[in-house]
């Protein structure tokens, strides 16, 4: 039996090598390239010649033509998850932020907690410098100690200047060193309109920022440290065993559905400022108002922007990571096909009148040559509406396909014949 089997097996290997491989080798070489050398393009949803359209950044939706009649000096409406701008009015004008400054101070405190530099139950002492702060405060004295948790309550709910300085000194040794970190963080976030001179927001020459920059640091705080909502959504609380009552300065918490914060600020020079955040039906918005003439106007215009956002925009998912887009044939591979899947999750914020008119154009070859690596780009999908391209998403291979070789064929044939002999 062995004398017959071995020559037969050898003959089959030789036959396969000289007959199967030449057939594979004669096939066309379809490979994805960054120059879009693609043979087959599938159109879905009646997409019209998208490749001729000019792709634009979808980080901003032009809404300056929307007549919202904003009286305040500056304003912006930002979607929290994507960072898309839904409305802006003088958004880069450099203005005095007042206590909205504390968003950056809170951001650095949360970052220190995240990195284990401080603990939420650590005791914080009050210096004479911190005690001397005017404006909003809880009247700290140098003999008492409050925890980081209690300090955050006082800063977020009643905008306590003394607690803000105490935390700055606790973290960096001095307010000056803390302010340096504030400016470094601002630079890292792309807050190019900003220069901080203090950590609390009391008027000081050169202490300036913009509505746009405030929206950036607000978004960073809310998206990276969502636990801050445990403080910014609190309307009333107390400290010192109930002896010190805290009432939030942000009135939207009481009268605006879905409000999640964030920070008020006002001085005689800055006038009335507000960074207001809210979430409804899976849509999270940040509305920033600066230099409002009255406190009533800052709240009413923040609400106006939020209403505008919730009434006119919604979040739409375009792609889910690993969802199969198309199965592609493989030439010269040990497998004859591979699934092309979306490389990532993609969602956009889109106006309600456009959300049902999104088309997608899939560019992917019908056939590729092995080898194919798992995660290799093999195509792309372009999502668009009329002349606007929202985004382009890569299609990647969901598995590795090795190239067919003499060794692969031999190994496969051996396994096949070995299984036959065992079955007998």
Secondary structure by P-SEA (a helix, b strand, c coil): caaaaaaaaaaaaaaaaacaaaaaaacbbbbbcccccccbbbbccccccccccccccccccccccccccccccccccccccccccccccccccccccccccaaaaaaaaaaaaaaccccccbbbbbcccccccccccccccccccccaaaaaaaaaacccaaaaaaaaaaccccaaaaaaaaaaaaaaacccccccccccccccccccccaaaaaaaaaaaaaacccccccccccccccccccbbbbbcccccccccccccccccccccccbbbbcccccccbbbbbbbcccccaaaaaaaaaaaaaaaaacbbbbbccccccccbbbbbccccccbbbbbbcbbbbbbbcccccccbbbbbbbbcccccccccccccccccccccccccbbbbbbbcbbbbcccaaaaaaaaaaaaaaaaaac
